[in-house]
């Protein structure tokens, strides 16, 4: 009988700690206008999470008229490339490159253990260009 009472007491204490030990939930707003714009306007265009490195490629517009065409409100885009190692406390980084007019992710050209390589196409429809980018946790390089 004492074992049953002891177990009930232990479980009661654990339940009280679990239900009362959590801090109150808070709702806050951010004043970081860049973060707000990125989270509301970015589009995921490429992703690779193989081996020891995760890479996500987002495009974000630079605002109406940023493409520089006098006859329209066309936009250019920057690419935000988030990179992270897989770990309990991973090294992470983010790189921004641009501006590009009408960028599209094409393909992963090389996927090594600690680095990735990919191609992005950009430009007007009749004059598209391709750029090759290499990334690791510490740097982003543009290949010609």
HELIX and SHEET records of a PDB file:
HELIX    1   1 UNK A    2  UNK A   20  1                                  19    
HELIX    2   2 UNK A   33  UNK A   41  1                                   9    
SHEET    1   A 4 UNK A  43  UNK A  48  0                                        
SHEET    2   A 4 UNK A  53  UNK A  61 -1                                        
SHEET    3   A 4 UNK A  76  UNK A  85 -1                                        
SHEET    4   A 4 UNK A  92  UNK A 101 -1                                        
SHEET    1   B 4 UNK A 104  UNK A 111  0                                        
SHEET    2   B 4 UNK A 116  UNK A 122 -1                                        
SHEET    3   B 4 UNK A 129  UNK A 135 -1                                        
SHEET    4   B 4 UNK A 140  UNK A 143 -1                                        
END                                                                             
